[in-house]
Amino acid sequence: MPVSIDCPHCGVETRTAGIVAGPSSLVSIAGLSAESDVKQAWTRFGAFAFVESLGGRTDNIERFLLGRFHNTFSFRNDQLVQVCEHCEESLAPKVIRSGVMNGFVRLGQRRLLVNERLLLFSSAVSLTEFSGGTSIEECDLRLPDYAMMLICDTETQSGETGTLELWHSVARNDYAFVVKGQEGHELLRDGLNDDLMEVTATIGTLGLVLTQLHLAQPSSPYCGLARDLFLEALEHAGYQQQI
């Protein structure tokens, strides 16, 4: 859940984000051991909750969060923390909790939320449960203020093909992209990118090769502009375009 606050350290307004766990999240109700019944050890949380702290399983958290939401999260003392995008100091949960929870409820009541469906695993987590009054639907990225600009054919290093959709939000002033497999199944969704340089950096991290670039709406001058800006960002990141 994106949120803007005044950093208590440097005093500058910074963009960050809070993590909200959904009702489908699984929580352990018993310690796991060799004799444990795995099916009985886990149950659905059944409510929305603000994630106060997250630790353990750092490789999983790094893969799904640190590499996707740049200048937003960091690992310190084996705990995931939000950081100021300017001074990089840690932002305590109490600093962003109210903004995240209030924003989540407000947008949820208007059905403007999208479930990221991130598969995060943590052996040390602390949650603050919502009191209710919100809703969220299983839906695509198509929020009223996002528009698809480009569709790119992709290929992985192992030769698997797919597509990458580039979206832009004027209201949020950020970019998002969705990676889909050969059958159209969503594999990854990345949002909260301030500019296209962040998008190209993430694409490089994923090891994707962009083979073809298509305008989502061929007659739209905005899609044409997005193509030119995206190609410029790719060139700046070291990609070469075959003639």
N, C-alpha and C positions, 0 to 999 in steps of 0.2 A: 504494500500500500504506500504510494509515494506521499511525501509530506515535506513541507518547507517550514523551517524554524530558524530562529536567531541562535547562532552558535553561542553557548555560554562561555566559550574560551576566547574566541576572536571577535565576537559581536556581529559578524557578518551573516546575512541570511544564507542558508545553505539548503540544498535539496538532499534529502536522504529517503529512506524507506523503512517501514516496519513490516515484520512478517506476521501474517494472520493464519492460524491453523483452522481448518474447517471441520465440520461434523464427521466427515469420513476418515479423519486422521485416526490412526491406530495407536493406542497407548497400552503400556504394559501394566497388568494388574497383579503380576506375580513375578518373582525373580526367576530367570531362566537358568536351568541346569540340565544335566544329562537326563534327569528323570522327569523334566517338566513336560506337560502337555502343551505343545505350542499353540493349539487352537484355543485352549482355555486361558492362555497367558496374555492374550491380546483382545482388546475390545474397542469398538468405535467410540471416539470422544463424545460425539453427539451434540456438540456446541461449537460456537466460534470462540477463539481465544487469541489474545495478543501474546506473541512469543517474547517473554522477558529475557531469557538467556538460552543459548544453544551451544552445546559442546559435544565432544566425542564424535567418532565417525568423520573425522576432519576431511578425509579424502573425498567423501561423498558431498559434504557441504561446500568444499572448495570447488568441486566440479560444477555444481548447480547454482552457486551464488556468487562466489568471488570472481569467477571468470566472466560472469554475465552482467553483473551490476557494478560497473567500475566506479571507483571513488565513493562507494556507498557502504561497503562492509569491509571488515578486516578481522583477522584472527589474532587475538592477543591473550596470552596466558591460557591457551587452549579453549578460548571462548570466542564466539562470533559477536562482534560489536559493530554498531553503526559508527561512522566517522564523518567529520566535517569535510566537505569537498575542498575547503580552502586551507585550513590549518592542519587537517588530518588528525585532530584530537578525537578521542572516543566520546560518543554521545551516550550518556546514561539512559537506560530505558525510561526513567521517569520524565526525561526531557521530551521524548517523542510519543509517549504512550497515549496521552490525551488526544493529540492531533491525529494519530493513526486510528484510534478507536472511533472518534467522532466522525472522521472522514469516511471510515468504512461503513458506519451505520447510515450516514447521510446518503452515500452513493448506493448502498444496498437497498435502501427504501425506494430509490428511483430505478432500481434494477440496472445500474450502470457498472456493475462489477463483473470481472471475468475471472474464472477460476484458472490459475496458472498450472495447477495439477503438477507441482514440483514434487518429486519423490525424494524427500529429505529424511535421513535416518540419523537419530541422535540418541546417545546413551545418557545424556545429561541435559534435560530441558526443563524450563520453568514457564508456566502458562498463567495468564490472568484471563479468566473467562468473561465473555460479554454477558451483559444482563439481558440481552435479547433485543427485539425490535429491528432486525435487519433480515435481508434475504440475498441469496446469490443463485444464479442459474448456471447450469453447465452450458456454455455457449462458446462461440468462436471469438476472435479478436475484434469483431466488427462492432465497435462502440461508435456512437454517433459522431465523435470528434476525431476518429481515425479514418483514414482513407488509404486504400492500397495504391501504391505508386508503380512498383515494378514487380515482375515475376522473372526469376532467374533459374535456368536449368542448371543443376549441380551434379557433380560427380565426386565421390569419395576416393581416397587413395587406394581403396580396395576395388574400385570400379563400380560401386553401387550408385545408381542414378536417383535423382529426386528433384525437388524444386525448393526455392527460397523466395518467400514473399516479403517485400519491403513495404512497410506501412509508415505513415507520417501523421502526426497530430498537430494541427495548428494551435489548438487550445492548450495542449500540454507542452508544446514546443519540444517534442522529442520524437525519436524514431523507434520502431519496433520491427522485428522480423520473425517469421515463422519458417522453420525448416520442415519439409515433408518428405516422406519416403516415396518409393516408386509407385506404390498403390494409393498415394494421397494421404496416408496416415501421418498425423502430426508427430514429429520426433522431438522438436525443441521450439520453445518460444522465448524470445529475448526482448525485453522492454527497457524503458528508462535510459535510453541512449541519448546523450545530449547532442551528438552530431554524428555524421556519417563516418568520421574517423574511428569512433568507438565501434560502429557496426563492422567496419572492415577489419579491425583488430580482432573482434570476436570470430569472424569468419576465418581468419588466419589461424586462430587457436583451434578451431574445429577441423582444420585441414580440408575445407571444402574448395573444390575447383569450380568456378563459374564458367559454364560452357556457352550459354546463350543468354541474352538479355532481352526481355520483352516489356513493352509498356502495358500497364494494366488497362489503360484506356488510350488507345492510339491517337484519338483526336484531342486529348487533353494537353494543353500547354504546360500544366503543372507536372504531369507525368514526364513530359519531355525534359523539363528543367531538372526533375529528380534524377533522370537518367544521366544528364550531363554532370551533375554534382556527384553522383555515385561513381561514375567513371573517373572523375578527377580524384576522388578520395581513394579509389582502388589504385590508381597510378601512383599517388603519393605514398601508399602503403607498400609499393614495390611490385604490384601486379602489372603484367604486360599484356596488352591486347593484340591478339593475332589478327592480321589483316587478311 
